[in-house]
Amino acid sequence: MHDWLLEIWYGERGRGAWLLPLAWLFGGIAALRRAAYRRGWLERYTSSRPVVVVGNLTVGGTGKTPLVLWLVEALRLRGHHPGVVSRGYGRRASEARRVAASDPVSEVGDEPALIARRSGVPVAIGADRAAAVRLLEEDCDVILSDDGLQHYALARDAEIVVVDGLRGLGNGRLLPAGPLREGRSRLDDVQAVVVNGPGDPVAGALRMEVVPKRFCAVTGTRCVPPDAFRGQRAHGVAAIGHPERFFRTLAGLDIAVEPHAFPDHAVLTARDIEHPGDVPILMTEKDAVKCAGLAGPRHWYLEIGASLPPLDAERLLAVVEETCRSRS
């Protein structure tokens, strides 16, 4: 993302006013498109299984995937058989297909590969999310969509929106004048809003934090506690929607990090992840799944997990389980 655009989106409210006409046009088209699906003018696919979308209103990362992984584990503990669908950004093809944990990232995308390897549940990808959902219906009793809030061709039974606590909704404007894909009023229609991290951009929202669990070697099976590199210098590599959050996490672990940020879903090369010196090179788990063949003994990834206060966890699970009961 261009720095000047981020400054407009998350800086002073009056900046970028010259982009407002384009934002109004974008908003009008988005509203017409949503209305067309809701009124039946455009066809929607309704799955035989309950579908829960975990998405966001803003461009960039907010913490959806950690929350999806948290929901998968929580639902399994309650006796459900969840599956996950995703767009599969960063892969070469667009057709719907199942994802195996051993699949190359270039064929399935970084986030689906991560979800398949971490969770072990059925995962399917496709630009047409309805087609991806069809691939999971026989094996799952509830299907989570990682992103896809604006993919209205897929009917959904519940919607969960994740908001970054520090960035919030930016200047509150629609693209390209602001970071919003849809207006703030869209939050009134969803079943749950979850704020990730400190800050209070949405009153009454549920809370979550993304917490570091451990560092693992990109090559091999060795893992160490999250404080293993405390007080050390390190290079940090991140090709995610909000790389600054990753670098802040490393700094919070008392690591003097030299940041190396790349666009979300970027295909990283050996040159991108190899940096001078003998200090550790730390990356996100999402990037590590792409770099296993390029990494050496200095490369480690940070495994993270979503953490919710007990009451908020129960409220969020109640939303999903009520959705499942309503379709049974």
N, C-alpha and C positions, 0 to 999 in steps of 0.2 A: 504494500500500500504506500502511495506517495506521501512523504512527510507533510507536504503542504496541505494535502487533503485531510489528513488526520488533524492538523492544527485547526482547520475550519470546523471539522466535525466535533472536536472535543475541546476547542478553545472558546474564545469569547463569542457570545450569542450573535453579535452583529456581523461577524465575518462571513463572507461567502454569499452575501445577499444576491449577487449577480447570478447565482445558480438556482434561485428560487423558481423561475419559470419552468426550468427542466424538472424540478422536484414536483411542481403542481401537475405537470404532464404525466410524470411517472406515477404519482398518486392516483390520478384519474384512471389511467389504464389498469393499475393494480386493483382498484375498487370495482371497475367494470368486470374484470376477469373473475374476481371472487364472487360477485353477484351472479355471473353467468353460471358458475358451478352450483351455487346454492339454490338457484331457481330452476335448475335442471336444463338450462339451455345448452350446457356442455356436459358430456357424460362423465360420471364419476364411478369408480369401482368400489363396491362395498364388499369387504372380505367376509368370509364365513367365520373368521376369528376376530376378537376385539383388537383394534389397532390404537396404540397410544403413540402420539408424536411428541418427541422431545426436541424442541426447536428454539429459535431465537428471533427477535425482531431486528437485530443489528447485523451489519456485516462484520465478519471477524469472529475469533474464538471467544466463547463465553464459558466453556466448561461442560458442554453437552455430553461429550463422550464419557468422561468420568462418571457423570450422573447415570447415563445409560448402563454402564458396567455395574454401578451400585444397585440399580433397579433389577438388573438381571440376577444378581446374587441374592438380593432380598426376596424376589419372587420365587426363586428356586428353593430357598429355605422354607417357603410357605407352601410348597408342593406344586407349584406351577411349572409349566414347560415353555419358557419364553424363547422367542427368536428375535433377531434383529435384522432390519433392512437399512441400507444406506445407499447413497448415490454412487459411491466409489470414485471420488475425485482423484485425479492423478493417474488413472489407468488409461490404457490405449484404446480400449473398446468401450461400447456403451450398452450392449445387450445385457439382459438380466441373466444371472447365473448364481449358483451356490458358491460359497467360499469355504475352502478347506484351510486349516491352520498352516499347511505346508505350501500353499499357493504363493507364487512370486508376487511381490508387491506391485510390480509393473502391470500385472494382469488384473488385480483386484482393488488396488488403492491402499493407501497407508492406514486409514482409520478402520476399514473393514478387516484388514489383516490383523491389526492390533486387537480388535474386539474378538475375532475368532480365536486368536491364540490365548488371550487372557481368560475368556469366559467358557469356551468349549461348547457353547450353545449353537444351534443352527443360525447361520448368517447368509443373507442373500443381498446382492447388489444389482443396481440397474438405474439408468436414467429414467426409465419408467418404473416408478416405485410400486405401482400396482402389479406389474409383472413380477417384480421381486417378491412381493407379498404372496403371490400365488404359489411360489416355490416352497414356501414354509408352512402353508396351511395344514398339511397332513401331519406334520411333526410337532406343531406348537399349539398351545391353547391361548396364547396372547403374543402379539407381535409389537415390538417397539421399533419406531422409526427414528434413527439417529439423524436429526435434521429433517427438513421437508415440511416445515410449518406452512410454507407458501405453495406446496405441491398439492393443489386442490383437486387434481384428478384422482387422488386417493382419498376416499372417505375415511374419517377417523372418529373414534368413540370418545377420545379424550385428548387434550392438548396440554402439554407442560412447556412453559417458556422459561429459559435460563437467561438471567441478566447479569452481566459483570458488575460487581458491586462498586468498583472504583470508576469505571468508565460510564456506567449507567446507560442511559439512552442518548448520551452525547448532547448535542444542541437541540434535540427533539425534532429535527427536520428529516424529511424523506430524502432518499437518494436523488441526485448526487449532492444536494446541499447539506445533507446530514447522513448519519449512518443507518437510518431506519429503512427497512424493507416495507414496512407497513406502519401506519400511525399508532401512536401510543394507545389510542382507544381500543386497539385490537386486544390489549391485555384484559379488557372487560369480558371477552368472550371465552377465555381459556379456563381450564379447570384448576390450574395451579401455576403460580409464578415462583421461581426459586432464584434467590439472589446469591451469587457465588462470591464469597469474600467480604471484606469490610465495606462499609457504605450502606446507605439506605435509599436507593433510587426509587423503590416501589414500596409504598406503605403497605404493611400487612402481609408482605411476601414471606414465604418459607426461606430458611437459611441453609447454606451449605458452605463448606470449605474444601478446597483441594489440598490434601496433606501429603507430604513426602513419606513414602514407606521404606524404600531402600534403594541403593544403587546396585545395578547389576552389570557385569561385564557384557559388552555387546557380542564378543566372541567368547564362548565357553559358558559355564554355569555358575560362576562365582558371584555371590551377592554379599554386600556389606551394609551395615546400618547407615541411616541417612546422615549421621554425624561423622562418617569416616573421613571426610575431606575437610573437616572444620579447621579453620586457620590457614588453609592452603590457597595457593593461586591455582587457577584452572581456566581453560577455555570453555566457553559455553556455546553450543550450536543449537539453533532452533529454527525450524521451517514450519511454523504454526501460525494460527490466526492472530495471536497476541503474544509474540515472543517476549515482550517485556515482563509478562507475568512469570515466565519461566526463569528469567534472569533475576527477578526479585526473590523468587523462591530460593535460588542458589545463594543469593546474598543473605537471606534470612537464615541459612545454614552456616553462616560465617565463612563463606567461600569468597575469595577475591576473584571475581569472574571477569574475564575479558569477553564481551559478547560478540557473537557472530550471527546475525539475524538474516533469514532468507524468507521469500514469499511462502505463504501457506501452500502445502502439498508440493513444494519444489522438489525436483529430482536432484539430489545431492551427488556431487562427484567426490573422488578421492581428494582433490584439491580443496574442496569446500570443508572437509572435516579433518584435514591434516594440518596441524599448526605447529610452529617451531617450539623448541624447548622440550623438557622432559616432564612437564606438568600434566595432570589429567585433562582429558577432553570429555566434557560432560554434555549429554544431549537428552532430548525428550525420548520417551519410549516410542512415540509415533514416528520419530525420525530414525530410531535405531532399527526398526523393522525394515527400513529401506537400505540400511548401510551395513548389514551384516557381512557382506562380501568385501567391503572396503575397509572395515575397522581393524585395529590392531589392539595390543594389550593396554594402550593408554585410554581407550574409548570405553566409557561407561554411560548407561542411561539411568534416568531417575524414574523409578516406578512410583506412581501417585495413585491416590484413591480419594473418592468423595466421602466426606464425613458430614452427617446431618445431626442436629440436636434430636434427642429421642422423640420429643413431641412432634417436631416437624417431620421426622421420618415416618411416624405413624400416620400423620395426616396425608402425606404423599402416597404412602402405600394404600391408604383407605380409598384415595381417588382411583388408583389403578384396580384394586380389587372390586370396588363397586362397579367399575366398568366391565370387569369380567363377569360378575354376577348378573348384570343387566342383559348380557348376551347369552347366558347359559339357558 
